[in-house]
Amino acid sequence: MKLSNVLSLSFQLFKTTFLTHLLGCLLLFGALLGLYWFLAPVIFGMPLEEVAQLSKQPEKITALVNNGGFAIKLSLFLLLVDGIVTPFTTGMYKNYRSVQRNEAATIGQLFSFYRSTYTGRILSYVLLLTALKSTAFVGIGALGLPAFALATVTVMSIVFVLTLPIIIFEDQPLLRAMGNSYKRTVPVIFTVMLALILGGIVSLLGAFVFGIGIVVTFPMLYAVIYSLYTNSVTH
């Protein structure tokens, strides 16, 4: 697996699906923003007006960080967001497969995994991976090894990164798909890691353009993941 081949296919897929995924991301991020402001008073334990002023009150931010209840509510909210975003990004893989076959990428395919035969496995993956990473981070961190805990969680994210494409394109059960993702990524771990780092950087670049720019660059990481999957199959 060559890094240049992975990146070349990624950029080609990103460009081909650009307009479709841009519109999809606008819809997704708009819904997530509305959900955040709806739940913010519950998460932060204060009126919405005070939440909006938090950036000007560092002492309140410090108090929240040290509040165990806030940490739990924030973790649950992030899990909810992950559960909403992951079926959408899985739909991106479906669009990438379509354009590779000279078919059209569609908005419908982006949202097709919110209710499909794969939805249960997709959400189970979100829950299982979150549980595994949280347990590893807390357990290793409790030993006084925070850097090693972070490294372990990062490696777990990398070796299981092909799980969802394997599930939807090869119709494999969750645990088998995770096992096959591990087998395919470990032999080329450095190529996979470099590709994901580069894809992640491009995806996050949009966040620095008034924040909203992320809707433009967000799909790049998932184009890289799909390209890694495609290359893993052909090799």
MODELLER restraints for C-alpha pairs under 7 A, 6 or more apart:
rsr = mdl.restraints
at = mdl.atoms
rsr.add(forms.Gaussian(group=physical.xy_distance, feature=features.Distance(at['CA:1:A'], at['CA:231:A']), mean=6.30, stdev=0.5))
rsr.add(forms.Gaussian(group=physical.xy_distance, feature=features.Distance(at['CA:1:A'], at['CA:235:A']), mean=6.84, stdev=0.5))
rsr.add(forms.Gaussian(group=physical.xy_distance, feature=features.Distance(at['CA:3:A'], at['CA:191:A']), mean=5.88, stdev=0.5))
rsr.add(forms.Gaussian(group=physical.xy_distance, feature=features.Distance(at['CA:3:A'], at['CA:195:A']), mean=6.64, stdev=0.5))
rsr.add(forms.Gaussian(group=physical.xy_distance, feature=features.Distance(at['CA:6:A'], at['CA:224:A']), mean=6.80, stdev=0.5))
rsr.add(forms.Gaussian(group=physical.xy_distance, feature=features.Distance(at['CA:6:A'], at['CA:227:A']), mean=5.43, stdev=0.5))
rsr.add(forms.Gaussian(group=physical.xy_distance, feature=features.Distance(at['CA:6:A'], at['CA:228:A']), mean=6.05, stdev=0.5))
rsr.add(forms.Gaussian(group=physical.xy_distance, feature=features.Distance(at['CA:7:A'], at['CA:224:A']), mean=6.68, stdev=0.5))
rsr.add(forms.Gaussian(group=physical.xy_distance, feature=features.Distance(at['CA:9:A'], at['CA:227:A']), mean=6.11, stdev=0.5))
rsr.add(forms.Gaussian(group=physical.xy_distance, feature=features.Distance(at['CA:10:A'], at['CA:223:A']), mean=4.88, stdev=0.5))
rsr.add(forms.Gaussian(group=physical.xy_distance, feature=features.Distance(at['CA:10:A'], at['CA:224:A']), mean=4.99, stdev=0.5))
rsr.add(forms.Gaussian(group=physical.xy_distance, feature=features.Distance(at['CA:10:A'], at['CA:227:A']), mean=5.71, stdev=0.5))
rsr.add(forms.Gaussian(group=physical.xy_distance, feature=features.Distance(at['CA:13:A'], at['CA:96:A']), mean=6.14, stdev=0.5))
rsr.add(forms.Gaussian(group=physical.xy_distance, feature=features.Distance(at['CA:13:A'], at['CA:223:A']), mean=6.31, stdev=0.5))
rsr.add(forms.Gaussian(group=physical.xy_distance, feature=features.Distance(at['CA:14:A'], at['CA:219:A']), mean=6.93, stdev=0.5))
rsr.add(forms.Gaussian(group=physical.xy_distance, feature=features.Distance(at['CA:14:A'], at['CA:220:A']), mean=6.00, stdev=0.5))
rsr.add(forms.Gaussian(group=physical.xy_distance, feature=features.Distance(at['CA:14:A'], at['CA:223:A']), mean=6.10, stdev=0.5))
rsr.add(forms.Gaussian(group=physical.xy_distance, feature=features.Distance(at['CA:17:A'], at['CA:105:A']), mean=6.22, stdev=0.5))
rsr.add(forms.Gaussian(group=physical.xy_distance, feature=features.Distance(at['CA:20:A'], at['CA:105:A']), mean=6.69, stdev=0.5))
rsr.add(forms.Gaussian(group=physical.xy_distance, feature=features.Distance(at['CA:20:A'], at['CA:106:A']), mean=6.26, stdev=0.5))
rsr.add(forms.Gaussian(group=physical.xy_distance, feature=features.Distance(at['CA:20:A'], at['CA:107:A']), mean=6.17, stdev=0.5))
rsr.add(forms.Gaussian(group=physical.xy_distance, feature=features.Distance(at['CA:21:A'], at['CA:219:A']), mean=6.96, stdev=0.5))
rsr.add(forms.Gaussian(group=physical.xy_distance, feature=features.Distance(at['CA:22:A'], at['CA:215:A']), mean=6.11, stdev=0.5))
rsr.add(forms.Gaussian(group=physical.xy_distance, feature=features.Distance(at['CA:22:A'], at['CA:216:A']), mean=5.71, stdev=0.5))
rsr.add(forms.Gaussian(group=physical.xy_distance, feature=features.Distance(at['CA:24:A'], at['CA:107:A']), mean=6.24, stdev=0.5))
rsr.add(forms.Gaussian(group=physical.xy_distance, feature=features.Distance(at['CA:25:A'], at['CA:215:A']), mean=5.29, stdev=0.5))
rsr.add(forms.Gaussian(group=physical.xy_distance, feature=features.Distance(at['CA:26:A'], at['CA:215:A']), mean=6.14, stdev=0.5))
rsr.add(forms.Gaussian(group=physical.xy_distance, feature=features.Distance(at['CA:40:A'], at['CA:48:A']), mean=6.69, stdev=0.5))
rsr.add(forms.Gaussian(group=physical.xy_distance, feature=features.Distance(at['CA:41:A'], at['CA:47:A']), mean=5.27, stdev=0.5))
rsr.add(forms.Gaussian(group=physical.xy_distance, feature=features.Distance(at['CA:41:A'], at['CA:48:A']), mean=5.51, stdev=0.5))
rsr.add(forms.Gaussian(group=physical.xy_distance, feature=features.Distance(at['CA:43:A'], at['CA:70:A']), mean=6.44, stdev=0.5))
rsr.add(forms.Gaussian(group=physical.xy_distance, feature=features.Distance(at['CA:43:A'], at['CA:73:A']), mean=5.57, stdev=0.5))
rsr.add(forms.Gaussian(group=physical.xy_distance, feature=features.Distance(at['CA:43:A'], at['CA:74:A']), mean=6.23, stdev=0.5))
rsr.add(forms.Gaussian(group=physical.xy_distance, feature=features.Distance(at['CA:44:A'], at['CA:70:A']), mean=6.50, stdev=0.5))
rsr.add(forms.Gaussian(group=physical.xy_distance, feature=features.Distance(at['CA:54:A'], at['CA:60:A']), mean=6.94, stdev=0.5))
rsr.add(forms.Gaussian(group=physical.xy_distance, feature=features.Distance(at['CA:54:A'], at['CA:61:A']), mean=6.72, stdev=0.5))
rsr.add(forms.Gaussian(group=physical.xy_distance, feature=features.Distance(at['CA:64:A'], at['CA:70:A']), mean=6.24, stdev=0.5))
rsr.add(forms.Gaussian(group=physical.xy_distance, feature=features.Distance(at['CA:83:A'], at['CA:123:A']), mean=6.15, stdev=0.5))
rsr.add(forms.Gaussian(group=physical.xy_distance, feature=features.Distance(at['CA:83:A'], at['CA:126:A']), mean=6.48, stdev=0.5))
rsr.add(forms.Gaussian(group=physical.xy_distance, feature=features.Distance(at['CA:87:A'], at['CA:113:A']), mean=5.21, stdev=0.5))
rsr.add(forms.Gaussian(group=physical.xy_distance, feature=features.Distance(at['CA:87:A'], at['CA:114:A']), mean=5.83, stdev=0.5))
rsr.add(forms.Gaussian(group=physical.xy_distance, feature=features.Distance(at['CA:87:A'], at['CA:122:A']), mean=6.75, stdev=0.5))
rsr.add(forms.Gaussian(group=physical.xy_distance, feature=features.Distance(at['CA:88:A'], at['CA:110:A']), mean=5.50, stdev=0.5))
rsr.add(forms.Gaussian(group=physical.xy_distance, feature=features.Distance(at['CA:88:A'], at['CA:111:A']), mean=5.63, stdev=0.5))
rsr.add(forms.Gaussian(group=physical.xy_distance, feature=features.Distance(at['CA:88:A'], at['CA:113:A']), mean=6.95, stdev=0.5))
rsr.add(forms.Gaussian(group=physical.xy_distance, feature=features.Distance(at['CA:89:A'], at['CA:222:A']), mean=6.90, stdev=0.5))
rsr.add(forms.Gaussian(group=physical.xy_distance, feature=features.Distance(at['CA:90:A'], at['CA:164:A']), mean=6.83, stdev=0.5))
rsr.add(forms.Gaussian(group=physical.xy_distance, feature=features.Distance(at['CA:91:A'], at['CA:109:A']), mean=5.53, stdev=0.5))
rsr.add(forms.Gaussian(group=physical.xy_distance, feature=features.Distance(at['CA:91:A'], at['CA:110:A']), mean=3.99, stdev=0.5))
rsr.add(forms.Gaussian(group=physical.xy_distance, feature=features.Distance(at['CA:91:A'], at['CA:111:A']), mean=6.11, stdev=0.5))
rsr.add(forms.Gaussian(group=physical.xy_distance, feature=features.Distance(at['CA:91:A'], at['CA:112:A']), mean=6.39, stdev=0.5))
rsr.add(forms.Gaussian(group=physical.xy_distance, feature=features.Distance(at['CA:91:A'], at['CA:113:A']), mean=6.33, stdev=0.5))
rsr.add(forms.Gaussian(group=physical.xy_distance, feature=features.Distance(at['CA:92:A'], at['CA:110:A']), mean=5.67, stdev=0.5))
rsr.add(forms.Gaussian(group=physical.xy_distance, feature=features.Distance(at['CA:93:A'], at['CA:165:A']), mean=6.85, stdev=0.5))
rsr.add(forms.Gaussian(group=physical.xy_distance, feature=features.Distance(at['CA:93:A'], at['CA:226:A']), mean=5.99, stdev=0.5))
rsr.add(forms.Gaussian(group=physical.xy_distance, feature=features.Distance(at['CA:94:A'], at['CA:109:A']), mean=6.65, stdev=0.5))
rsr.add(forms.Gaussian(group=physical.xy_distance, feature=features.Distance(at['CA:95:A'], at['CA:105:A']), mean=4.79, stdev=0.5))
rsr.add(forms.Gaussian(group=physical.xy_distance, feature=features.Distance(at['CA:95:A'], at['CA:106:A']), mean=6.84, stdev=0.5))
rsr.add(forms.Gaussian(group=physical.xy_distance, feature=features.Distance(at['CA:95:A'], at['CA:109:A']), mean=6.52, stdev=0.5))
rsr.add(forms.Gaussian(group=physical.xy_distance, feature=features.Distance(at['CA:98:A'], at['CA:104:A']), mean=6.20, stdev=0.5))
rsr.add(forms.Gaussian(group=physical.xy_distance, feature=features.Distance(at['CA:98:A'], at['CA:105:A']), mean=6.19, stdev=0.5))
rsr.add(forms.Gaussian(group=physical.xy_distance, feature=features.Distance(at['CA:99:A'], at['CA:105:A']), mean=6.24, stdev=0.5))
rsr.add(forms.Gaussian(group=physical.xy_distance, feature=features.Distance(at['CA:113:A'], at['CA:119:A']), mean=5.70, stdev=0.5))
rsr.add(forms.Gaussian(group=physical.xy_distance, feature=features.Distance(at['CA:118:A'], at['CA:168:A']), mean=6.72, stdev=0.5))
rsr.add(forms.Gaussian(group=physical.xy_distance, feature=features.Distance(at['CA:121:A'], at['CA:174:A']), mean=5.93, stdev=0.5))
rsr.add(forms.Gaussian(group=physical.xy_distance, feature=features.Distance(at['CA:122:A'], at['CA:164:A']), mean=6.84, stdev=0.5))
rsr.add(forms.Gaussian(group=physical.xy_distance, feature=features.Distance(at['CA:125:A'], at['CA:174:A']), mean=6.83, stdev=0.5))
rsr.add(forms.Gaussian(group=physical.xy_distance, feature=features.Distance(at['CA:133:A'], at['CA:153:A']), mean=5.36, stdev=0.5))
rsr.add(forms.Gaussian(group=physical.xy_distance, feature=features.Distance(at['CA:136:A'], at['CA:149:A']), mean=6.64, stdev=0.5))
rsr.add(forms.Gaussian(group=physical.xy_distance, feature=features.Distance(at['CA:136:A'], at['CA:153:A']), mean=6.87, stdev=0.5))
rsr.add(forms.Gaussian(group=physical.xy_distance, feature=features.Distance(at['CA:137:A'], at['CA:149:A']), mean=4.84, stdev=0.5))
rsr.add(forms.Gaussian(group=physical.xy_distance, feature=features.Distance(at['CA:137:A'], at['CA:150:A']), mean=6.53, stdev=0.5))
rsr.add(forms.Gaussian(group=physical.xy_distance, feature=features.Distance(at['CA:137:A'], at['CA:153:A']), mean=6.53, stdev=0.5))
rsr.add(forms.Gaussian(group=physical.xy_distance, feature=features.Distance(at['CA:140:A'], at['CA:146:A']), mean=6.95, stdev=0.5))
rsr.add(forms.Gaussian(group=physical.xy_distance, feature=features.Distance(at['CA:140:A'], at['CA:149:A']), mean=5.21, stdev=0.5))
rsr.add(forms.Gaussian(group=physical.xy_distance, feature=features.Distance(at['CA:141:A'], at['CA:149:A']), mean=5.65, stdev=0.5))
rsr.add(forms.Gaussian(group=physical.xy_distance, feature=features.Distance(at['CA:158:A'], at['CA:193:A']), mean=6.77, stdev=0.5))
rsr.add(forms.Gaussian(group=physical.xy_distance, feature=features.Distance(at['CA:159:A'], at['CA:181:A']), mean=6.26, stdev=0.5))
rsr.add(forms.Gaussian(group=physical.xy_distance, feature=features.Distance(at['CA:159:A'], at['CA:182:A']), mean=4.82, stdev=0.5))
rsr.add(forms.Gaussian(group=physical.xy_distance, feature=features.Distance(at['CA:159:A'], at['CA:185:A']), mean=5.57, stdev=0.5))
rsr.add(forms.Gaussian(group=physical.xy_distance, feature=features.Distance(at['CA:159:A'], at['CA:186:A']), mean=6.51, stdev=0.5))
rsr.add(forms.Gaussian(group=physical.xy_distance, feature=features.Distance(at['CA:160:A'], at['CA:178:A']), mean=5.64, stdev=0.5))
rsr.add(forms.Gaussian(group=physical.xy_distance, feature=features.Distance(at['CA:160:A'], at['CA:181:A']), mean=5.28, stdev=0.5))
rsr.add(forms.Gaussian(group=physical.xy_distance, feature=features.Distance(at['CA:160:A'], at['CA:182:A']), mean=5.74, stdev=0.5))
rsr.add(forms.Gaussian(group=physical.xy_distance, feature=features.Distance(at['CA:161:A'], at['CA:181:A']), mean=6.75, stdev=0.5))
rsr.add(forms.Gaussian(group=physical.xy_distance, feature=features.Distance(at['CA:162:A'], at['CA:181:A']), mean=5.02, stdev=0.5))
rsr.add(forms.Gaussian(group=physical.xy_distance, feature=features.Distance(at['CA:162:A'], at['CA:225:A']), mean=6.94, stdev=0.5))
rsr.add(forms.Gaussian(group=physical.xy_distance, feature=features.Distance(at['CA:162:A'], at['CA:229:A']), mean=6.02, stdev=0.5))
rsr.add(forms.Gaussian(group=physical.xy_distance, feature=features.Distance(at['CA:163:A'], at['CA:177:A']), mean=5.20, stdev=0.5))
rsr.add(forms.Gaussian(group=physical.xy_distance, feature=features.Distance(at['CA:163:A'], at['CA:178:A']), mean=5.06, stdev=0.5))
rsr.add(forms.Gaussian(group=physical.xy_distance, feature=features.Distance(at['CA:163:A'], at['CA:181:A']), mean=5.43, stdev=0.5))
rsr.add(forms.Gaussian(group=physical.xy_distance, feature=features.Distance(at['CA:165:A'], at['CA:229:A']), mean=6.89, stdev=0.5))
rsr.add(forms.Gaussian(group=physical.xy_distance, feature=features.Distance(at['CA:166:A'], at['CA:172:A']), mean=6.61, stdev=0.5))
rsr.add(forms.Gaussian(group=physical.xy_distance, feature=features.Distance(at['CA:166:A'], at['CA:177:A']), mean=5.79, stdev=0.5))
rsr.add(forms.Gaussian(group=physical.xy_distance, feature=features.Distance(at['CA:167:A'], at['CA:173:A']), mean=6.67, stdev=0.5))
rsr.add(forms.Gaussian(group=physical.xy_distance, feature=features.Distance(at['CA:167:A'], at['CA:174:A']), mean=6.83, stdev=0.5))
rsr.add(forms.Gaussian(group=physical.xy_distance, feature=features.Distance(at['CA:167:A'], at['CA:177:A']), mean=6.00, stdev=0.5))
rsr.add(forms.Gaussian(group=physical.xy_distance, feature=features.Distance(at['CA:184:A'], at['CA:232:A']), mean=6.32, stdev=0.5))
rsr.add(forms.Gaussian(group=physical.xy_distance, feature=features.Distance(at['CA:185:A'], at['CA:192:A']), mean=6.72, stdev=0.5))
rsr.add(forms.Gaussian(group=physical.xy_distance, feature=features.Distance(at['CA:195:A'], at['CA:224:A']), mean=6.74, stdev=0.5))
rsr.add(forms.Gaussian(group=physical.xy_distance, feature=features.Distance(at['CA:196:A'], at['CA:221:A']), mean=6.78, stdev=0.5))
rsr.add(forms.Gaussian(group=physical.xy_distance, feature=features.Distance(at['CA:196:A'], at['CA:224:A']), mean=6.75, stdev=0.5))
rsr.add(forms.Gaussian(group=physical.xy_distance, feature=features.Distance(at['CA:199:A'], at['CA:220:A']), mean=5.84, stdev=0.5))
rsr.add(forms.Gaussian(group=physical.xy_distance, feature=features.Distance(at['CA:199:A'], at['CA:221:A']), mean=4.43, stdev=0.5))
rsr.add(forms.Gaussian(group=physical.xy_distance, feature=features.Distance(at['CA:199:A'], at['CA:224:A']), mean=6.05, stdev=0.5))
rsr.add(forms.Gaussian(group=physical.xy_distance, feature=features.Distance(at['CA:200:A'], at['CA:221:A']), mean=5.35, stdev=0.5))
rsr.add(forms.Gaussian(group=physical.xy_distance, feature=features.Distance(at['CA:202:A'], at['CA:217:A']), mean=6.35, stdev=0.5))
rsr.add(forms.Gaussian(group=physical.xy_distance, feature=features.Distance(at['CA:202:A'], at['CA:220:A']), mean=6.69, stdev=0.5))
rsr.add(forms.Gaussian(group=physical.xy_distance, feature=features.Distance(at['CA:203:A'], at['CA:214:A']), mean=6.70, stdev=0.5))
rsr.add(forms.Gaussian(group=physical.xy_distance, feature=features.Distance(at['CA:203:A'], at['CA:217:A']), mean=4.52, stdev=0.5))
rsr.add(forms.Gaussian(group=physical.xy_distance, feature=features.Distance(at['CA:203:A'], at['CA:218:A']), mean=4.42, stdev=0.5))
rsr.add(forms.Gaussian(group=physical.xy_distance, feature=features.Distance(at['CA:203:A'], at['CA:219:A']), mean=6.72, stdev=0.5))
rsr.add(forms.Gaussian(group=physical.xy_distance, feature=features.Distance(at['CA:203:A'], at['CA:220:A']), mean=5.50, stdev=0.5))
rsr.add(forms.Gaussian(group=physical.xy_distance, feature=features.Distance(at['CA:203:A'], at['CA:221:A']), mean=5.85, stdev=0.5))
rsr.add(forms.Gaussian(group=physical.xy_distance, feature=features.Distance(at['CA:204:A'], at['CA:214:A']), mean=6.31, stdev=0.5))
rsr.add(forms.Gaussian(group=physical.xy_distance, feature=features.Distance(at['CA:204:A'], at['CA:217:A']), mean=6.88, stdev=0.5))
rsr.add(forms.Gaussian(group=physical.xy_distance, feature=features.Distance(at['CA:204:A'], at['CA:218:A']), mean=6.80, stdev=0.5))
rsr.add(forms.Gaussian(group=physical.xy_distance, feature=features.Distance(at['CA:205:A'], at['CA:214:A']), mean=6.93, stdev=0.5))
rsr.add(forms.Gaussian(group=physical.xy_distance, feature=features.Distance(at['CA:205:A'], at['CA:217:A']), mean=6.94, stdev=0.5))
rsr.add(forms.Gaussian(group=physical.xy_distance, feature=features.Distance(at['CA:206:A'], at['CA:212:A']), mean=6.97, stdev=0.5))
rsr.add(forms.Gaussian(group=physical.xy_distance, feature=features.Distance(at['CA:206:A'], at['CA:213:A']), mean=3.98, stdev=0.5))
rsr.add(forms.Gaussian(group=physical.xy_distance, feature=features.Distance(at['CA:206:A'], at['CA:214:A']), mean=3.91, stdev=0.5))
rsr.add(forms.Gaussian(group=physical.xy_distance, feature=features.Distance(at['CA:206:A'], at['CA:216:A']), mean=6.57, stdev=0.5))
rsr.add(forms.Gaussian(group=physical.xy_distance, feature=features.Distance(at['CA:206:A'], at['CA:217:A']), mean=5.55, stdev=0.5))
rsr.add(forms.Gaussian(group=physical.xy_distance, feature=features.Distance(at['CA:207:A'], at['CA:213:A']), mean=5.45, stdev=0.5))
rsr.add(forms.Gaussian(group=physical.xy_distance, feature=features.Distance(at['CA:207:A'], at['CA:214:A']), mean=4.68, stdev=0.5))
